[in-house]
Amino acid sequence: MTPSDRAMALIREGIAAAEPGAAVARAMAEVLADPPGQGGRWQVIAVGKAARAMAAAALQALPDATALVVTNAGNDAPLDGAVVLRAGHPQPDAGGAAAADEVIRRLSDAGPQDRVLALISGGGSAMLPAPAEGMSLADKQAVNRLLLASGADISQVNLIRQGLSRLKGGGWLRLSRAPVTALILSDVPGDDLRVIASGPTVAPVGSRGQAVTLAQDLGIWDQMPKAAQDALRRPEDRCALPQARNILVGSNALSVAAMVGAGADPAPIPLKGDVQDCAEAIWALAADLCPGQALAFGGETTVRLIGDGMGGRNQELALRLALLAEARPVPFDWAFASVGSDGRDGPGEAAGGLVVPGTPRAIRAGGIDPVAALARNDSTPALAAGDALVTTGATGTNVADLAVLVRAAGA
């Protein structure tokens, strides 16, 4: 097996371990230990990239429940027993705004004798924009564009998003009179439930005042629409937040563990922080790899957008590592793959990148300067020219990013 083949086989093991249907099925026994009150009903509301698969598993255990699924294109096939709505990701759209209105209606209609089963997965934040009072969808979209280009990590992004939404940061609990149980598939390192899909069933990451300070520190405050600034300046809601039962059913750590179980070693560092810094840290480990060794990484890097090209954080990481390897070569064959577990890396169709020692040379032979491409955040056409793009299609799950560095056996 070549290093490239092994790298992708390990990535597939990690994605398979995050299969959301199986994760929900395992958790349903605990959910059913708290049935609805007399005359009540189950209301299933699933949101995120894994929403359809999670809802399908829940409906196997709750065949009489009503169900709403909000997910992105590629994961939105019809589901018997459920209403499936398509919403935009990573940019909120009108479909997501309409879906948010339907979620609000269903939560508000639930009575104290009912039970709400919330199925939460990554991507749910963008899919349910629900702008705060006084804001329009266009205002939310403008803020989202600023955040995606700011280099902020997911916790910082969600601190600001929560202050601008009726649903995020515990908003589901404020709207529902019925008790809420949430099954959560984590797409964030550390599995902070306040951050996953912007924490609809948990307390917010922080206050609106902290969000204002962060926006100023990121240099985006003055660019934000006035309606968004006004929303973040409003006084905090001092009412106690109702409690929910939140159950973590899958995570990036479990996927990395599956890769380790398939023969990789756990990497001593996560995918974290600035993408160039992360590439440097990963390539620094290469010289000490033993023949046949593979290192499995999980997490999520950040990219500061300085150009208007096509790409994503996994593609940038792979391309940056390939250039570092060209400048600091090692005397053996290797491969490095970095892939979004949801099958999408950025706004295009690529899931990530798979690079080998000759990738930069192949990119140049294809007529693209890889250094110049990175300078405009244009990693997709560069990797395509080097036959180094990974395309999986939508996987139906989302547990952040997975990466593998492999040294050839016997090399």
C-alpha atoms as one frame of an Amber mdcrd trajectory, in Angstrom:
protein
   0.000   0.000   0.000   1.413   3.392  -0.944   1.691   6.163   1.669  -1.120
   8.008  -0.141  -3.408   4.970  -0.092  -2.718   4.362   3.581  -3.314   7.991
   4.490  -6.738   7.987   2.861  -7.643   4.581   4.326  -6.979   5.996   7.800
  -9.005   9.134   7.048 -11.926   6.930   5.981 -11.691   5.020   9.273 -11.986
   8.293  11.156 -15.004   9.443   9.162 -16.722   6.066   9.584 -16.315   6.294
  13.366 -18.365   9.508  13.322 -21.330   7.891  11.552 -24.173   9.793  13.228
 -26.938   7.216  12.903 -25.080   4.650  14.973 -24.122   7.283  17.535 -27.765
   8.323  18.024 -28.997   4.726  18.113 -26.593   3.984  20.977 -27.904   6.973
  22.956 -31.634   6.395  22.511 -31.937   3.990  25.467 -30.857   6.813  27.764
 -33.252   9.223  26.059 -36.206   6.864  26.435 -35.599   6.594  30.172 -37.382
   9.983  30.328 -40.594   9.557  28.299 -43.118  12.365  27.703 -45.701  13.132
  30.342 -49.262  11.897  30.101 -50.771  12.925  26.791 -47.478  14.377  25.594
 -45.514  13.796  22.418 -41.958  13.795  21.198 -40.904  16.658  18.952 -37.638
  15.838  17.132 -35.704  18.832  15.769 -32.430  18.017  14.012 -30.021  20.628
  12.703 -26.560  20.486  11.146 -24.653  18.551   8.520 -25.475  15.238  10.232
 -29.112  16.141  10.934 -30.751  13.758   8.481 -28.848  10.658   9.608 -29.361
  11.557  13.261 -33.094  12.053  12.734 -33.440   8.762  10.851 -31.954   6.889
  13.809 -34.098   8.768  16.333 -37.283   7.999  14.386 -36.453   4.297  14.503
 -36.848   4.543  18.287 -39.638   7.182  18.212 -41.813   6.234  15.230 -44.740
   8.406  16.377 -42.693  11.562  16.866 -43.010  14.617  14.665 -39.662  15.535
  13.135 -37.995  18.509  11.453 -34.607  18.240   9.759 -32.563  21.335   8.832
 -29.411  20.562   6.881 -27.274  21.652   3.939 -27.302  20.726   0.262 -25.994
  17.220  -0.289 -27.380  15.954   3.016 -31.015  16.911   2.411 -32.557  13.816
   0.816 -36.199  13.195   1.813 -36.774  11.256   5.032 -39.977   9.368   5.803
 -41.695  10.820   8.855 -39.830  14.128   8.748 -39.974  17.530   7.107 -36.537
  18.207   5.581 -35.504  21.819   4.957 -32.353  22.930   3.152 -30.299  25.771
   4.616 -27.153  27.562   3.481 -23.666  26.757   4.763 -21.159  28.283   5.436
 -23.051  31.455   4.514 -26.565  31.841   6.025 -29.310  32.203   3.427 -33.048
  32.767   3.086 -33.686  29.029   3.334 -31.949  28.984   6.698 -33.905  32.005
   7.884 -37.175  30.251   6.977 -35.989  27.075   8.695 -35.140  29.074  11.818
 -38.668  30.478  11.854 -40.043  26.931  11.686 -37.798  25.783  14.542 -38.989
  28.733  16.630 -42.626  27.884  15.841 -42.213  24.236  16.826 -40.383  25.034
  20.041 -42.972  27.629  20.991 -45.833  25.205  20.296 -44.420  22.460  22.531
 -46.218  22.196  25.881 -44.897  21.196  29.307 -46.319  17.687  28.846 -44.233
  17.184  25.671 -40.553  16.389  25.150 -38.164  17.993  22.650 -35.355  15.845
  21.289 -32.727  18.186  19.831 -30.221  16.568  17.472 -27.293  18.947  17.090
 -24.308  18.693  14.744 -21.713  20.986  13.227 -22.849  23.575  10.720 -26.065
  24.226  12.610 -25.000  27.732  13.522 -24.938  29.035   9.937 -28.039  27.022
   9.021 -30.296  28.739  11.584 -29.447  32.456  11.401 -32.522  33.736  13.379
 -31.293  37.359  13.503 -31.650  39.228  16.783 -34.360  41.874  17.051 -33.662
  44.780  14.705 -31.320  42.789  12.451 -31.947  41.533   8.935 -30.617  38.416
   7.274 -28.305  40.657   5.228 -26.863  42.002   8.496 -26.180  38.454   9.707
 -24.579  37.540   6.399 -22.311  40.580   6.561 -21.145  39.685  10.072 -20.610
  36.063   9.070 -18.397  37.101   6.146 -16.327  39.265   8.469 -15.932  36.432
  10.973 -14.944  33.851   8.355 -12.235  36.184   7.050 -10.980  37.337  10.459
  -8.859  34.337  11.467 -10.979  33.903  14.610 -11.231  30.399  16.059 -14.574
  28.639  16.434 -15.080  29.712  20.060 -14.520  33.352  19.173 -16.810  33.121
  16.144 -19.581  31.659  18.254 -19.253  34.221  21.039 -20.219  36.902  18.511
 -22.795  34.765  16.692 -24.598  33.964  19.949 -25.060  37.620  20.758 -26.786
  38.192  17.414 -29.307  35.337  17.433 -32.619  34.298  18.973 -31.653  30.593
  18.877 -27.965  30.385  19.723 -26.479  30.369  23.215 -29.416  28.591  24.879
 -32.112  30.180  22.728 -33.898  26.856  22.233 -34.364  26.539  26.001 -35.837
  30.018  26.338 -38.409  29.275  23.630 -39.504  25.778  24.661 -41.921  25.095
  27.519 -41.219  21.367  27.065 -38.146  19.735  28.626 -35.274  19.446  26.130
 -32.908  16.515  25.647 -30.067  17.098  23.183 -27.893  14.519  21.445 -24.805
  16.324  20.212 -22.232  15.359  17.597 -19.179  17.513  18.283 -17.231  19.230
  15.510 -15.003  21.269  17.841 -11.762  20.293  19.575 -12.319  19.836  23.288
 -16.055  19.220  22.734 -17.210  22.462  24.358 -21.000  22.118  24.088 -21.379
  25.910  24.162 -19.572  26.123  20.845 -21.075  23.254  18.815 -23.622  24.836
  16.437 -23.329  27.917  18.701 -24.805  26.072  21.687 -28.585  26.197  21.154
 -29.263  24.047  24.239 -26.553  25.320  26.603 -25.490  28.582  28.207 -23.658
  31.055  25.929 -19.874  31.214  25.615 -19.850  34.690  27.149 -21.641  38.000
  27.402 -22.552  40.499  24.709 -20.047  42.894  26.234 -17.307  40.315  25.725
 -18.484  39.897  22.132 -18.103  43.639  21.561 -14.559  43.587  22.950 -13.661
  40.592  20.792 -15.033  42.203  17.625 -12.924  45.271  18.373  -9.829  43.116
  18.998 -10.387  41.276  15.706 -10.601  44.603  13.889 -14.105  43.981  12.531
 -16.244  46.100  14.879 -16.251  49.237  12.725 -17.150  47.146   9.651 -20.151
  45.496  11.301 -23.655  46.741  10.385 -25.074  49.230  12.878 -27.961  46.845
  13.658 -25.448  44.208  14.764 -23.573  46.724  16.913 -26.855  47.783  18.515
 -27.808  44.145  19.218 -24.528  43.483  20.999 -24.899  46.640  23.098 -28.297
  45.586  24.501 -28.485  44.665  28.195 -28.042  40.997  29.047 -31.049  38.752
  29.695 -30.870  38.161  33.455 -33.507  35.411  33.575 -32.204  31.983  34.586
 -31.742  29.663  31.638 -33.840  26.452  31.819 -31.798  23.280  32.084 -31.473
  20.685  29.335 -30.052  17.182  29.326 -27.127  17.362  26.878 -25.539  14.074
  25.769 -22.359  13.976  23.644 -22.670  11.102  21.145 -19.659  11.604  18.845
 -16.550  13.747  18.534 -13.290  14.453  16.761 -11.398  12.656  19.541 -13.368
   9.463  18.924 -12.550   9.631  15.207  -8.846  10.105  15.913  -9.055   7.133
  18.292 -10.529   5.058  15.459  -7.607   6.033  13.226  -5.237   4.962  15.977
  -7.131   1.688  16.276  -6.551   1.170  12.547  -2.785   1.381  12.967  -1.812
   5.044  13.300  -0.101   6.608  16.289  -1.728   9.573  18.031   0.030  12.775
  17.029   1.608  14.761  19.869  -0.044  17.968  18.623  -3.560  18.851  17.427
  -4.669  20.633  14.293  -4.948  24.037  15.920  -4.135  27.694  15.448  -2.822
  29.480  12.387  -2.566  27.159   9.396   1.076  28.036   8.631   2.128  27.513
  12.250   0.347  24.175  12.252   2.040  23.093   9.014   5.437  23.983  10.537
   4.690  21.970  13.678   3.533  18.913  11.720   6.485  18.883   9.331   8.877
  19.204  12.281   7.709  15.709  13.294   8.512  14.127   9.923  12.231  13.525
  10.437  11.585  11.298  13.450   9.021   9.032  11.775   9.914   5.345  11.683
   9.422   3.301   8.499   5.731   2.590   8.053   4.668   4.937  10.855   1.562
   7.107  10.554   0.536   9.998  12.795  -3.178  10.813  13.205  -4.234  14.406
  13.862  -7.566  15.988  14.681  -8.853  19.496  15.245  -9.320  22.644  13.220
  -6.878  25.313  12.050  -7.629  28.931  11.254  -6.951  30.828   8.032  -6.812
  34.584   7.669  -8.234  35.519   4.285  -5.960  37.922   2.433  -7.112  37.141
  -1.109 -10.224  36.192  -3.004  -9.220  32.740  -4.229 -10.927  29.366  -3.806
  -9.809  27.079  -1.001 -10.270  25.902   2.574  -8.238  25.342   5.709  -7.447
  21.679   4.936  -6.303  22.495   1.423  -4.167  25.380   2.696  -2.631  23.141
   5.353  -1.762  20.451   2.826  -0.278  22.908   0.321   1.713  24.764   2.965
   3.118  21.501   4.296   4.075  20.383   0.777   6.071  23.593   0.283   7.782
  23.196   3.649   8.691  19.626   2.717  10.147  20.812  -0.588  12.316  23.337
   1.239  13.299  20.866   3.984  13.203  17.438   2.338  13.483  14.117   4.146
  15.239  11.052   2.642  12.125   8.867   2.367   8.748   8.738   0.657   5.756
  10.150   2.535   2.202  11.409   2.161   0.092  13.906   4.062  -3.688  14.187
   3.904  -5.928  16.743   5.615  -9.683  16.404   5.144 -12.888  17.952   6.466
 -14.893  15.108   7.994 -18.085  16.524   6.474 -16.682  16.248   2.946 -16.548
  19.999   2.402 -13.541  22.261   2.885 -14.496  25.859   2.248 -17.016  27.009
  -0.367 -16.035  24.577  -3.141 -16.612  20.851  -3.603 -13.218  19.667  -2.333
 -12.922  17.920   1.039  -9.205  18.630   1.492  -5.766  17.863   0.114  -3.438
  14.862  -0.259   0.183  15.832  -0.933   3.387  13.897  -1.603   7.014  14.912
  -2.237   6.391  15.826  -5.883   3.228  17.867  -5.393   4.741  21.385  -5.690
   6.616  20.353  -8.840   3.411  18.942 -10.346   1.545  22.172  -9.537   4.169
  24.241 -11.328   4.059  21.864 -14.291   0.332  22.580 -14.387   1.056  26.281
 -14.853   0.419  27.545 -11.286   2.865  29.061  -8.831   1.880  27.490  -5.468
   3.400  30.309  -3.418   1.455  32.941  -5.346  -1.681  30.810  -5.023  -1.371
  30.778  -1.240  -0.903  34.541  -1.231  -4.434  34.880  -2.633  -5.936  31.929
  -0.679  -6.289  30.016  -3.948  -5.308  26.501  -2.859  -8.063  24.633  -4.746
  -6.840  25.242  -8.326  -3.242  24.787  -7.203  -3.903  21.373  -5.678  -6.088
  20.432  -8.644  -3.171  21.192 -10.973  -1.013  18.838  -8.902  -3.647  16.074
  -8.771  -3.736  16.599  -4.994  -7.372  17.443  -4.268  -9.472  15.107  -2.123
 -13.167  14.974  -3.057 -15.491  12.737  -1.054 -18.919  14.323  -1.454 -21.073
  15.029   1.581 -20.362  12.405   4.263 -23.455  13.006   6.391 -21.402  13.750
   9.490 -19.195  16.518  10.863 -16.546  16.160  13.571 -14.091  18.858  12.423
 -10.934  17.939  10.483  -8.777  14.804  10.301  -5.201  14.577   9.042  -2.545
  11.876   8.629   1.215  12.004   8.005   2.570   8.694   6.707   6.118   7.455
   6.098   6.501   4.689   3.548   7.162   1.211   4.908  10.718   0.001   4.433
  11.912   3.477   3.470
